[in-house]
């Protein structure tokens, strides 16, 4: 097989004014997604998803990364990851076994683009082999426990919102520490207590602060809510402060989870060296695709740390996360968004198989999903930011 075309297709889904909500990220006015396609000379096409500003990802793919892939055999995913990462020095890198990354490709949007292309290469390779991606990677399971991810409701309304997720059959649920009514330690305590009332004693409850608290405030919040049996406290502080995260972990009586905004095994190595997390949450469309997250998961397993992939984006991103979860032995749970997300639920012809809080793997080749015919017409890219303050 030879790669004959690489396409980067930016997509948007505008949110009608009456459906817009304010969260700690601001007012969301649209959702963006980035679709990658890698085509081979036998007519097979692999698809992937990348986080990052779509128009920027598109320029990076067109000018920087597509030339690394064209003419190559898509079966060689490790070689192609090294080519995308080390550029012209991939030849000495592979000859000596020492990575020599291009300056701009170590992290950031370029790494997000590399992640998306790696997903597309694995989809293409597994389609060519006629097996699902998770089986090509080495299957650990064919179904996994899911958790319902949402929980923005203000004050006492958290009881009904989180209780509603449990009523759908989820045995684990996650809520935001900052609700639609803003943040105070007292309000976080009130909302988390309401959520626990709503789900009862047997459903796992996780909390996510989106990295917006100071170390001292994160420790105070944890102390206020530790009686509610919190399964993990996610991103209590900025992802750029691994030492601060380690201070939080040392001072709270609950596991700490993080990783959705980290890049490559080197960022996770720093988290491990700082002893800053109990649960690693790499995002497949950011941290480096299947190829790199396999390495991250292996490094985490050596420290007894489990992997719970961050999975928040398009249907392509979620499909890739399903295969990652099925092929990662130290993965124990997968995120399932409860937000209104048409590009998650209306992009593919096939439905995701999620029943009674369990996600089941597709048995079709590759990622196992087909884009709907009207996808590019319906989700035409719109310039501008996703959030306004
Ligand atoms: Mg999160």
Boltz pocket constraint, residues with backbone or C-beta under 6 A from the ligand:
constraints:
  - pocket:
      binder: B
      contacts: [[A, 208], [A, 210], [A, 234], [A, 235], [A, 260]]
      max_distance: 6.0
